[in-house]
């Protein structure tokens, strides 16, 4: 074996090590990018979910004199026809950033209607629910041991 053969073998080994190191670096970079993208999707989902929650709250509290009620469909949040001039609480049905679809799980209200939405993603259980605050009188009666 000549010194030229040994030199070529050493160069080949160095090249293989550099390629392996580059591969590991790119894999780590890809994983970091994936985590960053997941955090972005989660932040977007929180924003969209809060838009739905806020729209449901507005719909509930702006109910005509017949009493507060929840929307029957998500489309009711886009155009509420209970008034002479339709009310709009959302511009559109937003897509779920986790699934990429405008399809949402609907959370039913106890008295009927929709009190919230949830992501249909299997990764985590994301729910956005509007529950009206209790009236002070109800809270007082419920906490009074003599009234039970």
Secondary structure, DSSP 8 states (H G I E B T S, - for coil): --HHHHHHHHHHHHHHHHHHHHHHHHHHHHHHHHHHHHHHHHHHHHHHHHHHHHHHHHHHHT--TT----BSSTHHHH-BTTSSS-B-S-SS----TTTSSS--EEEE-TTSSEEEEE---SSS--EEE------HHHHHHHH-GGG-
